[in-house]
Amino acid sequence: MTLKQHSKPDSFTPQTSSTPESFATRFRVVRDRSQQLCETLEPEDCVVQSMPNASPIRWHLAHTTWFFETFLLKRRPDYQSVDPRFEFLFNSYYNSVGKPFPQHQRGTLSRPTMEEVWQYRESVDRQIEAWCEDVAPMIDLDTNIFEFGLNHEQQHQELMLTDIKHAFAQNPLFPIYRDIAVLPTEQALNASVSSHWISVPESIQRIGHESIGFCFDNEKPAHRRLVDEFEIASNLVTCREFLEFIEDGGYREPRHWLSAGWATVGDRDWQTPEYWHQIDGQWHHFTLGGLMALGMCDPVTHVSYFEADAYARWAGCRLPTEAEWESAVQSDGPEQHLAADSFRNFDSLFHPQMRTVAGTDLSSVLGSTWQWTSSAYDAYPGYRVPEGAIGEYNGKFMCGQFVLRGGSCATPPGHTRITYRNFFPPDTRWQFSGIRLAK
């Protein structure tokens, strides 16, 4: 595999820095990061699609390139497409742009080759970099879409990791994607044993994004919510705690489960979180570092909303609403959590672990696991779908999904925000999703 070497209109708030140098530098950092994530992969790894909801690595690399080509380069009347057929192959769900190739069939394609995809990226990158050098005369709409494109690619970097993990997990050879850093047992134990309940008083809380910097349209507008007094757990639920639920018959007792969740457990024969294995009487889980002994003090992850909700009921608690989650973090000092996450080593830690931040009460707020909330994914009061194709990005999925907060170990540092709203259907397990309790 050859890697290249380098020496929506009103849907968000643009970045404050808009010099040609800052655009070019940030573009190269994000684009190079996607390529760096492929350094340990073979071409055969990059064409596998292990389930309909996942995508081949090759498709992620091509689709993020298609985004910049479609929404920036093709605005120029003299632009010549690299390959007009790519508009169909690498469109995800933008129906206003054209008919997309079916998602569940992305893994059936052997062409274009990986080499052709790298060439596609290089061609588009050269033209975007030239655009960055002459960005001053461009209209604001272009620079806003440029910001959107960078954040869109960061989202796909996370999906690249979760999708290749799912693909490797289906392989009985248990391939290793990359060596991962694991906290020493004593350090992890010290982080997990201090869990306690934090009382959050009743308040009228401002929810949503209203500061300078990028956000997606579903994080706005900021609005007021009455948040009643509640308590929230300082730590995420650990693997040891979730194992107690399993050993107590949690997956066999229907009274803990929503009706749809109980039906899913039966239909899919769920008995543990995704990637758990019992080998010779010992618990293991598959990680991006291969098959490893289960870290009992690590946060439990790869659980669905159904499992998170059932565990909470079993524990005599519940999941927090997204307004409660955001309110608790805002009360805890969000600046410290954001600063700590910006220094997280994205290249060596692709495994969720307890993360404490000095001067705060909540641990593992950002950059460990996405945390399920009890809130259905819907529009904030006053939300308006952005005009154009970019308006298809979030708004049309506001049905049948639940909100997660916090970011994960696979989320690029600096891409997390306190107001970030991730969302998935309640049976989703292949993402790095965990549990924080409330009552």
Secondary structure, 3 states (H helix, E strand, C coil): CCCCCCCCCCCCCCCCCCCHHHHHHHHHHHHHHHHHCCCCCCCCHHHCCCCCCCCCHHHHHHHHHHHHHHHCHHHCCCCCCCCCCHHHHCCCCCCCCCCCCCHHHHHHCCCCCHHHHHHHHHHHHHHHHHHHHCCCCCCHHHHHHHHHHHHHHHHHHHHHHHHHHHHHHCCCCCCCCCCCCCCCHHHHHHHHHCCCEEEECCEEEEECCCCCCCCCHHHCCCEEEEECCEEEECCCCEHHHHHHHHHCCHHHCHHHCCHHHHHHHHHHCCCCCCCEEEECCEEEEEECCEEEECCCCCECCCCCHHHHHHHHHHCCCECCCHHHHHHHHHHHCHHHHHHHHHCCCCCCCCCCCCCCCCCCCCCCCCCECEEEEEEECCCCCCCCCCCCHHHHCCHHHCCCCEEEECCECCCCCCCCCCCCCEEECCCCCCCCEECCCEC
